[in-house]
Amino acid sequence: MGGFILERGKMVNSTFALKPKSKVVLAAIVALLLSVVTVAAFSVPSYALEETYSQDNGYEPYIGWQDTKWHQNKDNDYTGGTGGAATGRAGHPSFSLTMPLSKGVTAYNGDLYTGDAVTVVTDNNKTNYDTACTFADPYYYKNVILEPQDATQDITFQFSAVAAGGRMAGLLPDEHGGGIIITSTDDPDSWNASTEEGKFEDSDKVVYRVVDGVSSGCRSPWWGNFTFTIPANTLQPNQTYYLALTKNTKWGHTHLHANIVFEFTTDMNAKATWIGDETKAGYGKEQGTGDLKVGVEIPHPSKLTVDLSMLNQGVYMNKVTEPVSYDENGLVQFRVHADGSGSNHQNVDGWNSCVNTLQVYEENPIINPSASYYIAAGDGITCTSYDENGDTNGKPTYHGVNLAMKNLKPGTTYYLMFKQNFNPGNAQNDMGKSIVIEFNTPANTDTLQTACDSLVDLMNSLGVSEDGKDISNATDYVNANVAEQAQTAIANAEALLNDPMALQADIDAAVAAIQEANDAVNAAIKTAATNFNSLADEIAKVQAEVNALLKDVESGTKEVSEENIVAVNEALAAAQSVIDGDVASQNDVDKAIVDLQAALKIFKNNVTVSAPVKPDTDADADKNIPNDKNQGNSNVMPQTNDNSFAIVSVVVLIAIASAVCAFVAYRRIRA
């Protein structure tokens, strides 16, 4: 802070008083700052809108093939074509966005390839898997395209599709609705403006519908791709849109029961990033790059993950994230379905004959190609068709195939493999890539649970001590090393018991460790024995000393306060209570001795010798008797009761004061 100076009768702030030149400089600086502020206020900065998608927040890399189950006999609006009604033509119509191409997505465009980056993610917060692989109507998939799309240019999307009943019969809407739309909302209930039953009319939320310009390229009667383009300037810049393959979209003789939605933005400044495991994605419902695709129905698809790092090694590597339980017959059951050219010929006999291409291994057959299979189709794996109505005789495999696997050991990792040349009954079928599904059987943990509980109970009954001195009397204890061995074995056992994917080998090792620790504990058990005699002796000693001192007090030769007597008696009582409890540790006894000795010391320090009693004397008789010691000594001061000394002192002081006053008066006269 500046001070103030007085200048020509005015109060001036010394800090802020400026010279003329300084004023000019200050004005220039202020003007410059104002210009900067003005520019900032009236200019809009160019910045990037950033959005982060994370596996921790429910997003997974999109790997395509989102599907829905369909059966011709359950859909009176569509015919199955030649032989359709006779065979019960059915399938799982599936769609996969292949442009933009995301890591894990397999597309067909003359060649087979996969994306090398995560450019599309599945939003599991909005995707509903509850009715997956059922005939529920509808269910919902939500995805996000990370890259912005330029609305001022043509925007092209490409899908691959697979479904029963021949080449693409149409994706355009008919009396059943369906089709491909661009909307301003991801809520399917807002897409239809009509309230009349069976009538479909786009609401104002639908900003564009694909009605022409769809080009297709078919690889097989069941599988192909199609491309469509949104013309430039059809969509507005800096907006969020949703590309939707809607319920009832047609493909061949089938149609979707699902709504498959892809969110994207036309804000070219937007930057979306995905954070997560580049090798891990959610299961894509169906897999395969050839004329045949296989999808898992049981275990539930939401319990499977895909290792994307293995795609370039010619395999879909999947993992079931929960143990696959045994049924009442001790069998492990999977249910899968197959889609592709000639799928209507994939009957049960065809599957059971695939001993060389449908197998289960005890080690990863991709990492170790020379591994021998453990069981195979027709040789430990029994394949039966699944039908909702219970009729499985002679049925094709549209509804799914139950794979009953026998002799699988508990708590073991297995690998179910569909080899690339898997062919359950028709020469047209080709997987394109092998499919491997890693799964665990549940371990038998009963023995470990019992052993762990027993050791926990034992340790809870014991103390831990090196010499027993800090353990209550008559208490069993073990040393710290043995206790640590037991606690480590218990902790490892509890971790395995809480791990549903624990392997039986680890469980058995934990049982052995528990038993070893239990044996070590039992061998090391000792019992604490407290020696109370030393405390009893000390109590007797202190009591004797206190009693002797109190006797002197009674005789009048010594004195002590009542407070100190109470304190030492309380210390004696506390020491005696340690003995009476009969549970104290040796350390407790030793401390009681120290405390009692300290109390005795304090008591003794507060005992004092009584003062002697003086006889009565006649003060008047002695008043005028001279003190023999003072006789012959002229310098001895008079007694304090002699007033003559006080009088002389006053007279002398008065004389000195008078002399001083006279001297001062004389000096003034001379002056």
C-alpha positions in Angstrom: 0.0 0.0 0.0 1.2 3.5 -0.7 1.4 6.3 1.9 0.3 9.9 1.5 2.5 13.1 1.4 1.5 16.7 2.0 2.3 18.8 -1.0 1.3 22.4 -1.3 -1.4 22.0 1.2 -2.9 19.0 -0.5 -3.0 15.3 0.5 -1.5 13.2 -2.3 -1.2 9.4 -2.6 2.5 8.9 -3.0 2.1 5.5 -4.6 -0.4 6.5 -7.3 0.9 10.0 -8.1 2.1 9.6 -11.7 4.3 11.8 -13.9 2.8 12.9 -17.2 4.9 10.4 -19.2 3.7 7.6 -16.8 0.1 8.6 -17.4 0.5 8.2 -21.2 2.0 4.8 -20.8 -0.8 3.7 -18.4 -3.4 4.9 -20.9 -1.9 2.9 -23.7 -1.8 -0.3 -21.6 -5.5 0.2 -20.6 -6.4 0.7 -24.3 -4.6 -2.5 -25.3 -6.3 -4.5 -22.6 -9.7 -3.2 -23.6 -9.1 -4.1 -27.2 -8.2 -7.7 -26.3 -11.3 -8.0 -24.1 -13.5 -6.6 -26.8 -12.1 -9.1 -29.4 -12.6 -12.0 -27.0 -16.1 -10.9 -26.3 -17.2 -10.8 -29.9 -15.3 -13.7 -31.4 -16.4 -17.4 -31.0 -13.5 -19.7 -30.4 -13.1 -22.9 -32.5 -12.9 -25.9 -30.1 -13.4 -29.6 -30.1 -16.3 -31.3 -28.3 -14.8 -34.3 -26.6 -16.7 -37.4 -25.5 -15.0 -40.3 -23.7 -16.5 -43.8 -23.9 -15.1 -46.4 -21.4 -15.6 -50.1 -20.7 -16.0 -49.0 -17.1 -19.0 -47.0 -18.1 -20.7 -49.8 -20.0 -19.2 -49.5 -23.6 -17.7 -52.3 -25.5 -16.0 -52.5 -28.9 -18.6 -53.3 -31.5 -17.9 -56.5 -33.4 -21.1 -56.7 -35.4 -23.7 -59.4 -36.0 -26.5 -58.1 -33.9 -29.4 -60.4 -34.5 -32.9 -61.7 -33.5 -34.5 -65.1 -33.7 -37.2 -65.6 -36.3 -39.3 -68.5 -37.3 -41.4 -68.6 -40.5 -44.2 -70.6 -38.9 -44.6 -67.9 -36.3 -44.9 -65.1 -38.9 -48.1 -65.2 -40.9 -47.1 -62.1 -42.9 -44.2 -63.8 -44.7 -44.1 -67.0 -46.7 -41.1 -69.3 -46.6 -40.7 -69.6 -50.3 -40.2 -73.0 -52.0 -40.1 -75.7 -49.4 -40.3 -73.1 -46.6 -43.5 -74.3 -45.0 -42.5 -77.9 -45.3 -39.1 -77.4 -43.6 -40.3 -74.8 -41.1 -37.8 -72.3 -42.6 -36.3 -70.2 -39.8 -33.2 -68.4 -38.9 -31.5 -65.6 -37.0 -31.5 -62.5 -39.3 -28.3 -60.6 -38.4 -26.8 -57.3 -39.4 -23.3 -56.0 -39.1 -22.2 -52.4 -39.8 -19.1 -52.7 -42.0 -18.6 -49.1 -43.1 -17.2 -47.5 -41.0 -15.3 -50.6 -40.2 -14.5 -51.1 -36.5 -12.0 -53.4 -34.9 -13.4 -56.9 -34.7 -16.0 -56.5 -37.5 -15.7 -58.9 -40.4 -17.1 -57.6 -43.7 -17.5 -59.0 -47.1 -16.6 -56.9 -50.1 -14.8 -59.2 -52.4 -12.4 -60.1 -49.6 -12.6 -60.9 -45.9 -11.0 -58.4 -43.5 -11.3 -56.9 -40.1 -11.0 -53.3 -38.8 -7.8 -52.3 -37.0 -9.2 -49.7 -34.7 -12.2 -49.2 -32.4 -14.4 -46.8 -34.4 -17.8 -48.1 -33.2 -18.8 -49.1 -29.7 -21.8 -50.9 -28.3 -23.7 -49.0 -25.5 -24.5 -51.7 -23.0 -26.4 -49.1 -20.9 -29.2 -49.1 -23.5 -28.7 -52.4 -25.2 -31.2 -54.9 -23.9 -30.0 -58.5 -23.8 -32.7 -59.9 -21.7 -34.6 -61.4 -24.6 -31.7 -62.3 -26.7 -32.2 -65.5 -28.7 -35.9 -65.5 -28.0 -38.9 -64.6 -30.0 -39.6 -61.5 -27.9 -40.8 -58.5 -29.9 -38.8 -56.4 -30.0 -35.5 -56.0 -28.3 -33.0 -53.3 -28.7 -29.3 -52.8 -29.6 -27.6 -49.4 -29.1 -24.3 -48.5 -30.7 -22.2 -45.4 -31.2 -20.1 -44.4 -34.2 -17.1 -42.5 -32.8 -16.1 -40.7 -36.0 -18.1 -37.6 -37.1 -19.8 -37.7 -40.4 -19.6 -34.7 -42.8 -23.2 -33.6 -43.6 -22.0 -31.4 -46.5 -20.8 -34.5 -48.3 -22.4 -37.8 -49.2 -22.5 -40.2 -46.2 -22.2 -43.9 -47.1 -22.9 -46.8 -44.9 -22.5 -50.5 -45.6 -23.9 -53.5 -43.8 -23.4 -57.2 -44.1 -26.5 -59.3 -43.5 -27.4 -63.0 -43.1 -30.8 -64.6 -43.0 -32.9 -67.5 -44.2 -34.7 -67.9 -47.4 -32.6 -66.7 -50.4 -31.2 -63.4 -51.7 -32.2 -60.0 -50.5 -35.9 -59.7 -51.1 -36.1 -56.1 -49.9 -35.1 -53.7 -47.1 -37.8 -51.2 -48.0 -40.9 -50.6 -45.8 -44.1 -52.2 -46.7 -47.4 -52.6 -44.8 -45.3 -54.1 -42.0 -43.1 -51.0 -41.5 -39.4 -51.7 -41.0 -36.7 -50.3 -43.2 -33.7 -48.1 -42.6 -34.2 -44.6 -41.2 -32.2 -41.6 -39.9 -33.9 -40.1 -36.8 -33.3 -37.4 -34.2 -34.0 -39.7 -31.3 -33.0 -43.2 -30.3 -36.4 -44.0 -28.8 -38.3 -46.4 -31.1 -41.6 -45.4 -29.7 -41.2 -42.0 -31.2 -40.6 -43.1 -34.8 -44.1 -44.0 -35.7 -46.7 -41.3 -36.0 -49.7 -43.5 -36.6 -52.0 -44.6 -33.8 -54.0 -47.0 -36.1 -53.3 -50.7 -35.5 -51.2 -52.2 -38.3 -50.5 -48.8 -40.0 -47.1 -47.3 -40.1 -46.3 -43.7 -40.7 -43.1 -41.8 -40.0 -43.2 -39.2 -37.3 -41.4 -35.9 -37.4 -38.5 -37.5 -35.6 -37.7 -39.4 -38.8 -35.5 -37.0 -40.8 -34.7 -39.4 -43.6 -35.8 -42.8 -44.9 -33.8 -45.0 -47.3 -36.1 -45.7 -50.1 -33.8 -46.1 -53.0 -30.2 -46.2 -54.0 -29.5 -49.4 -52.1 -27.0 -51.6 -53.8 -26.2 -55.1 -52.8 -23.6 -57.8 -53.4 -24.5 -61.3 -52.4 -21.9 -63.9 -51.5 -24.4 -66.7 -51.1 -28.2 -67.3 -51.0 -28.1 -66.4 -47.3 -25.3 -63.9 -46.8 -24.4 -60.7 -48.6 -23.9 -57.0 -48.1 -25.7 -53.8 -49.1 -24.7 -50.2 -49.3 -26.7 -46.9 -49.3 -25.8 -43.2 -49.3 -27.3 -40.2 -47.6 -27.0 -37.4 -50.1 -25.0 -34.3 -49.2 -26.8 -31.6 -47.2 -29.7 -33.9 -46.4 -28.6 -33.7 -42.7 -27.8 -30.6 -40.8 -24.2 -30.0 -39.5 -23.4 -30.0 -35.8 -26.3 -32.4 -34.9 -26.7 -35.8 -33.4 -28.5 -38.5 -35.5 -29.4 -42.1 -35.2 -29.2 -44.6 -38.0 -31.7 -47.4 -37.3 -32.4 -50.8 -38.8 -35.9 -51.0 -37.5 -38.1 -53.9 -36.4 -39.6 -55.6 -39.5 -36.7 -54.7 -41.8 -36.7 -57.5 -44.4 -34.0 -59.8 -45.6 -34.8 -62.8 -47.7 -37.8 -64.6 -46.1 -37.1 -63.2 -42.7 -37.5 -59.9 -40.9 -36.0 -58.4 -37.7 -37.7 -58.5 -34.4 -35.0 -56.1 -33.1 -34.2 -52.4 -33.5 -30.5 -51.9 -34.2 -29.4 -48.3 -33.7 -26.2 -46.4 -34.4 -25.7 -43.0 -33.0 -23.5 -40.5 -34.9 -22.7 -36.8 -35.1 -22.3 -34.3 -37.9 -20.2 -32.0 -35.8 -16.8 -32.2 -37.5 -15.1 -30.6 -34.5 -16.3 -33.4 -32.2 -13.7 -35.8 -31.0 -14.8 -39.0 -29.4 -12.4 -41.4 -27.8 -12.8 -44.9 -26.4 -10.9 -46.1 -23.3 -10.6 -49.7 -22.5 -9.0 -53.1 -23.2 -8.2 -53.2 -26.9 -8.4 -57.0 -26.8 -11.7 -57.4 -25.1 -15.1 -57.0 -26.5 -18.7 -58.2 -25.8 -19.9 -61.2 -27.7 -21.4 -60.4 -31.1 -24.2 -63.0 -31.1 -23.0 -64.8 -34.2 -19.6 -65.5 -35.6 -18.1 -66.7 -38.9 -16.8 -65.1 -42.1 -17.9 -67.8 -44.6 -21.2 -69.2 -45.7 -21.9 -70.5 -42.2 -22.2 -68.6 -39.0 -22.6 -70.0 -35.5 -24.2 -68.2 -32.5 -24.3 -69.1 -28.8 -27.6 -69.1 -27.0 -26.7 -71.0 -23.8 -24.7 -69.8 -21.8 -26.4 -66.4 -22.2 -24.5 -64.3 -24.8 -24.1 -61.5 -22.3 -21.8 -63.8 -20.3 -19.3 -64.1 -23.2 -16.4 -61.9 -24.2 -14.3 -61.9 -27.3 -10.5 -61.6 -27.5 -10.0 -59.3 -30.5 -6.2 -59.8 -30.5 -6.8 -63.4 -31.9 -8.9 -62.3 -34.9 -5.8 -61.9 -37.1 -4.8 -65.5 -36.2 -7.8 -66.9 -38.0 -10.0 -67.5 -34.9 -12.8 -66.0 -32.9 -11.5 -66.6 -29.3 -14.4 -66.3 -26.8 -14.5 -66.8 -23.1 -17.5 -67.5 -20.8 -17.1 -65.3 -17.8 -19.0 -67.6 -15.4 -18.7 -71.3 -14.8 -20.9 -73.5 -16.9 -22.8 -75.7 -14.4 -23.5 -79.4 -14.6 -27.1 -80.6 -15.1 -28.9 -83.2 -13.0 -27.2 -85.9 -15.1 -23.7 -84.5 -14.6 -23.6 -83.1 -18.2 -22.5 -79.7 -19.3 -24.9 -78.2 -21.8 -24.4 -75.6 -24.5 -27.0 -74.5 -27.0 -25.9 -73.0 -30.4 -27.6 -72.2 -33.6 -26.2 -72.1 -37.2 -27.1 -69.8 -40.1 -25.9 -70.0 -43.6 -26.4 -71.5 -47.0 -28.0 -74.9 -46.8 -28.8 -74.5 -43.1 -32.1 -76.4 -43.6 -30.0 -79.5 -44.2 -28.1 -79.2 -40.9 -30.0 -81.9 -39.1 -28.9 -83.6 -35.9 -27.2 -86.5 -37.7 -25.0 -84.1 -39.6 -23.8 -82.5 -36.3 -23.1 -85.8 -34.6 -20.9 -86.8 -37.6 -18.6 -83.8 -37.1 -16.2 -85.6 -34.9 -13.2 -84.0 -36.7 -14.5 -80.4 -36.6 -16.5 -80.0 -33.3 -14.3 -80.9 -30.4 -13.5 -80.0 -26.8 -9.8 -79.6 -25.6 -8.2 -79.4 -22.2 -5.6 -76.9 -23.6 -6.0 -74.0 -26.1 -5.9 -75.7 -29.6 -4.9 -72.4 -31.2 -1.8 -72.0 -29.0 -1.0 -75.7 -29.3 -2.3 -76.9 -32.7 -1.0 -80.4 -32.0 -3.1 -80.8 -28.9 -5.4 -83.9 -28.8 -9.1 -83.3 -28.3 -10.7 -84.5 -25.0 -14.2 -85.3 -26.4 -15.8 -84.6 -29.8 -19.2 -84.6 -31.6 -20.4 -88.2 -31.5 -17.6 -89.1 -29.1 -18.5 -87.6 -25.8 -20.6 -84.7 -27.3 -24.2 -85.6 -28.1 -25.9 -83.2 -30.4 -29.7 -82.9 -30.4 -32.0 -80.4 -32.1 -33.8 -78.0 -29.9 -37.4 -77.1 -30.6 -39.7 -74.9 -28.5 -42.5 -77.4 -28.9 -40.4 -80.3 -27.9 -40.4 -82.0 -31.3 -36.7 -82.6 -32.3 -37.1 -85.6 -34.6 -35.8 -84.7 -38.0 -35.9 -81.0 -37.4 -33.2 -78.7 -38.9 -31.1 -76.7 -36.6 -32.7 -73.3 -36.9 -33.9 -73.4 -33.3 -30.6 -74.4 -31.9 -28.6 -77.5 -31.2 -28.0 -78.8 -27.7 -24.4 -79.9 -27.1 -24.4 -82.3 -24.1 -20.8 -82.9 -23.0 -20.0 -85.7 -20.6 -17.0 -86.6 -18.4 -15.9 -83.0 -17.9 -13.9 -82.7 -14.7 -14.9 -80.1 -12.0 -12.9 -76.9 -11.8 -11.2 -77.3 -15.2 -10.8 -75.0 -18.1 -12.0 -76.4 -21.5 -12.1 -75.2 -25.0 -15.1 -75.9 -27.3 -13.9 -75.5 -30.9 -15.8 -75.3 -34.2 -13.1 -75.6 -36.7 -13.0 -73.5 -39.9 -14.1 -76.5 -42.0 -17.0 -77.3 -39.6 -19.6 -78.8 -41.9 -22.7 -80.3 -40.3 -24.4 -81.5 -43.5 -24.1 -79.4 -46.6 -21.2 -78.8 -49.0 -21.9 -75.1 -49.1 -21.1 -74.6 -45.5 -17.7 -73.0 -44.5 -17.0 -71.3 -41.2 -14.3 -69.0 -42.7 -12.7 -68.7 -39.3 -12.5 -71.2 -36.4 -14.6 -70.4 -33.3 -13.2 -71.3 -29.9 -15.2 -70.9 -26.7 -13.2 -71.1 -23.4 -15.2 -72.1 -20.4 -14.8 -73.4 -16.9 -16.6 -76.1 -15.0 -17.4 -75.3 -11.3 -14.9 -76.6 -8.8 -15.8 -78.9 -5.9 -15.2 -76.6 -2.9 -17.0 -78.6 -0.1 -13.7 -80.1 1.3 -12.0 -76.8 1.3 -14.9 -75.0 2.9 -15.0 -77.5 5.8 -11.2 -77.5 6.3 -11.1 -73.7 6.2 -13.9 -73.3 8.7 -12.3 -75.8 11.1 -8.9 -73.9 11.0 -10.7 -70.6 11.5 -12.4 -72.0 14.6 -9.2 -73.3 16.0 -7.3 -70.1 15.5 -10.1 -68.1 17.1 -9.7 -70.2 20.3 -5.9 -69.5 20.5 -3.7 -66.6 21.5 -0.6 -65.6 19.8 2.6 -65.2 21.9 6.3 -66.0 21.8 6.6 -66.9 25.5 3.0 -66.9 26.9 3.7 -64.0 29.2 1.2 -61.7 27.4 -1.5 -64.4 27.4 -4.1 -64.9 30.1 -3.5 -67.6 32.6 -4.4 -71.1 31.4 -4.9 -69.9 27.8 -3.7 -72.0 24.8 -1.4 -70.1 22.4 0.9 -70.6 19.4 3.9 -68.5 18.3 3.6 -65.8 15.6 5.2 -67.8 12.8 2.7 -70.7 13.1 -0.1 -68.2 13.4 1.0 -66.4 10.2 1.2 -69.7 8.3 -2.4 -70.5 9.3 -3.7 -67.0 8.5 -2.0 -67.1 5.0 -3.6 -70.5 4.3 -7.0 -69.2 5.4 -6.8 -66.0 3.3 -5.8 -68.0 0.2 -8.6 -70.5 0.8 -11.2 -67.7 1.2 -10.1 -66.0 -2.0 -10.6 -69.2 -3.9 -13.9 -69.9 -2.2 -15.1 -66.4 -3.4 -13.9 -67.0 -7.0 -16.5 -68.8 -9.0 -13.9 -69.5 -11.7 -11.4 -71.1 -9.4 -9.7 -74.2 -10.8 -9.9 -77.6 -9.0 -6.1 -77.9 -8.9 -5.9 -74.6 -7.0 -8.7 -75.8 -4.7 -7.0 -79.0 -3.9 -3.7 -77.2 -3.3 -5.5 -74.9 -0.8 -6.9 -77.9 1.0 -3.4 -79.3 1.4 -2.1 -75.9 2.7 -5.0 -75.7 5.2 -4.3 -79.2 6.5 -0.5 -78.5 6.7 -1.2 -75.3 8.7 -3.7 -77.2 10.9 -1.0 -79.8 11.8 1.6 -77.1 12.5 -0.8 -75.2 14.8 -1.7 -78.3 16.8 1.9 -79.2 17.2 2.8 -75.7 18.5 0.0 -75.2 21.0 1.2 -74.2 24.5 -0.7 -73.2 27.6 0.1 -70.0 29.5 0.9 -70.4 33.3 1.0 -67.2 35.3 3.2 -67.1 38.5 1.1 -65.3 41.0 3.5 -66.1 44.0 5.8 -63.2 43.2 2.9 -60.8 43.4 1.6 -62.3 46.7 5.1 -61.9 48.2 5.3 -58.3 47.2 1.9 -57.6 48.6 2.9 -59.0 52.0 6.2 -57.0 51.9 4.5 -53.7 51.1 1.7 -54.3 53.7 4.3 -54.9 56.4 6.1 -51.6 55.6 2.9 -49.7 55.5 1.8 -51.2 58.8 5.1 -50.2 60.5 4.9 -46.6 59.4 1.2 -46.3 60.4 2.3 -47.6 63.9 4.7 -44.7 64.2 1.9 -42.3 63.1 -0.3 -43.6 65.9 2.5 -43.1 68.4 2.8 -39.5 67.3 6.4 -39.7 66.1 5.5 -39.5 62.5 2.7 -37.8 60.4 1.0 -38.7 57.1 -2.2 -37.5 55.4 -5.4 -39.5 55.2 -5.3 -39.1 51.4 -1.9 -41.0 51.2 -3.2 -43.7 53.5 -6.2 -44.3 51.1 -4.0 -44.3 48.0 -1.6 -47.0 49.3 -4.5 -49.1 50.5 -6.1 -48.9 47.0 -2.8 -50.0 45.4 -2.7 -53.0 47.7 -6.4 -53.9 46.8 -5.7 -53.6 43.1 -2.7 -55.9 43.3 -4.8 -58.4 45.3 -7.5 -58.3 42.6 -5.0 -59.5 40.0 -4.4 -62.6 42.1 -8.1 -63.2 42.9 -9.1 -63.0 39.1 -6.8 -66.0 38.3 -6.8 -65.0 34.6 -4.0 -62.4 34.4 -1.0 -62.9 32.2 2.5 -62.9 33.5 2.9 -59.5 32.1 -0.1 -58.3 34.1 1.4 -59.7 37.3 4.8 -58.1 36.6 3.1 -54.8 36.0 1.1 -55.1 39.2 4.3 -55.5 41.2 5.8 -52.4 39.6 2.7 -50.4 40.3 2.6 -51.5 43.9 6.2 -50.6 44.5 5.6 -47.2 43.0 2.6 -46.7 45.4 4.8 -47.6 48.4 7.5 -45.2 47.4 5.0 -42.3 47.2 3.5 -43.3 50.5 6.9 -43.3 52.3 7.9 -40.0 50.7 4.8 -38.4 52.3 5.5 -39.7 55.8 7.2 -36.9 57.9 8.7 -36.7 61.5 6.5 -34.9 64.0 7.9 -31.5 65.4 8.9 -31.5 69.3 6.5 -29.8 71.7 8.0 -26.5 73.4 7.4 -25.8 77.2 5.5 -22.5 78.2 7.6 -19.4 79.4 7.0 -16.1 81.2 7.7 -13.4 78.5 7.4 -10.5 81.0 10.1 -11.9 83.3 12.6 -12.0 80.5 11.8 -8.6 78.9 14.6 -6.5 80.6 17.2 -9.2 81.0 20.2 -8.4 78.8 21.4 -10.9 76.3 24.7 -12.4 77.4 25.8 -12.8 73.9 25.5 -9.1 73.2 27.5 -7.9 76.2 30.9 -6.5 75.4 30.0 -5.8 71.8 29.5 -2.1 71.1 28.3 -2.7 67.6 25.3 -4.8 68.4 22.1 -3.2 67.1 19.5 -2.4 69.6 16.5 -4.8 70.0 13.6 -4.1 67.7 11.5 -3.1 70.6 14.0 -0.2 71.6 12.4 3.1 70.2 15.6 5.1 70.7 17.2 3.9 67.5 14.2 4.9 65.4 14.1 8.4 67.0 17.8 9.0 66.3 17.4 7.9 62.6 14.6 10.4 62.1 16.6 13.3 63.5 19.6 12.6 61.3 17.4 12.5 58.2 15.8 15.8 59.0 19.2 17.4 59.5 20.5 16.2 56.1 17.4 17.5 54.4 17.8 21.0 56.0 21.4 21.2 54.8 20.4 20.4 51.3 17.7 23.1 51.2 20.1 25.8 52.6 22.7 25.0 49.9 20.2 25.3 47.2 19.0 28.7 48.5 22.6 30.0 48.7 23.2 29.1 45.0 20.2 31.0 43.9 21.2 34.1 45.8 24.6 34.2 44.2 23.0 33.8 40.8 
